Amino acid sequence: MELVKSKGLVIFLVVMLSITVISSINTRKLDERNEDIEKSYISMNIK
């Protein structure tokens, strides 16, 4: 029974870790996209 609990805990931790990594990658992509939009918006306003 203890082995099942620890195995379930390990699986849970791995899933949480992968979700965290995926979400951090996604937010980094969004930040880059927002930066490009801001730069183009600023350059449009300067002209």
N, C-alpha and C positions, 0 to 999 in steps of 0.2 A: 504493500500500500504506500509506504514512504517513497519507493522508487517511482511509482506512478505520479505522486505529487510533485517530486523534484523534476521529473521529465516534463510534466505539464507546465511547471514554472519556467523551465529552460525554453520551451517552445513559446510561451507567452513573452518572455524577455526578448527572444529573437524577433518575434513579430513586431513588438513595440519598437525595437531598434531599427528594423527595416522601414517601418512607417515614418520614423523620425528622419532617417536619412533621405527617403524619397521626398518628404515634405520640404526638407531644407534645400534639396536640389531644385524643387519646383519654385520655391520662393526666390532662390538666386536667379533663376531664369526670368521670373517676373520682374525682379529688380533691374536686370539688364534691359529688358524691354521698356520699362518705365523711364530709364535713363535715356534711351534713344529717343523716346517720345518727347521728353523734356528738352533735350538738345535741339531737336527739330523745331519745337515750338518756340524756343528762345531765338533760334536763328531766323525764324519767320518774323518774329516781332522786331528784331534788329533792322531787318530790311524795311 
